[in-house]
Amino acid sequence: MGAAVGVVAGVIGGGGGGMLGGLLGGSGLLGGLGQLLGGFLGGSNKIDFGKVLEGFSPANVINATANLINSISGNSGKQAVDKLAKEDGLPKFLQEAIKKVIDEVVKKFEKKADPEAEKALKDAAGSDVQKSIDDLAQKIVDAVRKNLEENQKDDTASNRTGGSGKGGKKSTGSWLMAIAKAMGEVLGEKASKMVELSGKISDAADAQKSAGKDQKAQQEAAADMTKAQTEMQGVSQEYKLLTETFSTVIKGIGESLSTMGRKQ
């Protein structure tokens, strides 16, 4: 997921202040959001999202973007668990429980938006939407597999019940631990990005100070700082949203499993 979801989360979660105020007061909501969407969708950076969404209200633009990002995130998660079930032995009951919780989380974050705005956004993004889903799903699968492998090595080393490789039977606890760790790794990447952006903001501030009366250098430093600050706000809010989403998913899976256990 890219910085666009952070902008959406900041706007929706903050009651319309913060980032939205900056976008509306600066280069414009459509231009700022369009740039971030382009970065999020990779190849779509050639598309002028601002132009595509022209004519829709700010609330519809924000909500349509939120729904697109949520849809991509949810479909990525479901695609990942389907692949893990098919190729790695993720139990069917756990596969279904995870997908059910993901649907609930996506629905929880769904915002009311003009269907025409949503359609315009999806049409403009085109095949990049599916590519984003595929990329994130594979990233999740790779992280879960790596964690399962590490767990099995640890179990074998301490003479506990270890698996027998990729096709070995793994406990529900092992799967949940691997999935939780994979989510943590995604959050860790966002935290690292925030540290990187913090350094860029600091460097830009130093450049402004050392520019003295050089107007061109001052303008360049100010532009660099604004860009880094905008991305920092996005990534920070994205981190906050992911933390809440992951917590809800893990909690929901646990509750589903407890319910199943009581029925048996």
Secondary structure as UniProt FT lines:
FT   HELIX           3..13
FT   TURN            14..16
FT   HELIX           19..25
FT   TURN            26..27
FT   HELIX           29..40
FT   HELIX           42..46
FT   HELIX           49..52
FT   TURN            53..55
FT   HELIX           58..88
FT   HELIX           92..109
FT   HELIX           115..125
FT   TURN            126..127
FT   HELIX           128..157
FT   TURN            158..159
FT   TURN            166..167
FT   HELIX           172..210
FT   TURN            211..213
FT   HELIX           215..263
//
